[in-house]
Amino acid sequence: MILAHGGTVGFLAELAVLIVPVIVLVVLAKRKTVTEDQEEKRDER
C-alpha cells in the first residue's frame, strides 16, 4: 500500500489514513470513560 504511492507525501497520507481513525476511537473512548466516572461519582453522592 505505502510503496504504491511513492514519496514522502504518499507515505504520510497512508499513515494519516491509518492513524486518524485510531486517534478518534481513543478520544471517544476516553470521553466515554470520563463521563461514566463522573456519573458514578454523582450516584455515590
N, C-alpha and C positions, 0 to 999 in steps of 0.2 A: 504493500500500500504506500508506504513512505517513499520507497525508491522510485515509484512510478512518476511522482511529481518532479523530482529532481530539484536541487537547490534548497537554500535555507528557508525561503518563503513557504514552499510546499511542505517542508518538514514542520515548520511552526504551525501551519494550517492543520496538518494531521494531529499534532499534539493538542491544539486548541479543541478540535472536534472530539478528541478522546477525553480531555481533562475537564472541559466546561461542564458536561453533564454530571460528572463525579462531584465537582465542587458544589453544584446546585443541590444535589442529593444530600451532601454533607451539611450544607447550610440549613436545608429544610429539616433534616433530622435533628440538628442542634436546636432549632427553634421549637420543634415539637417537644423535645425533652424538657426544655426550659419552661414552656407553658405548662407541661404536665407537673413539673416540680412545684411551680407556683400554685397550681390548683390544689396539690396535695397539702401544701403549707396552709392554704386558706381553709381546707377541710379540717386540719388539726386545730386551728383557732376556733 
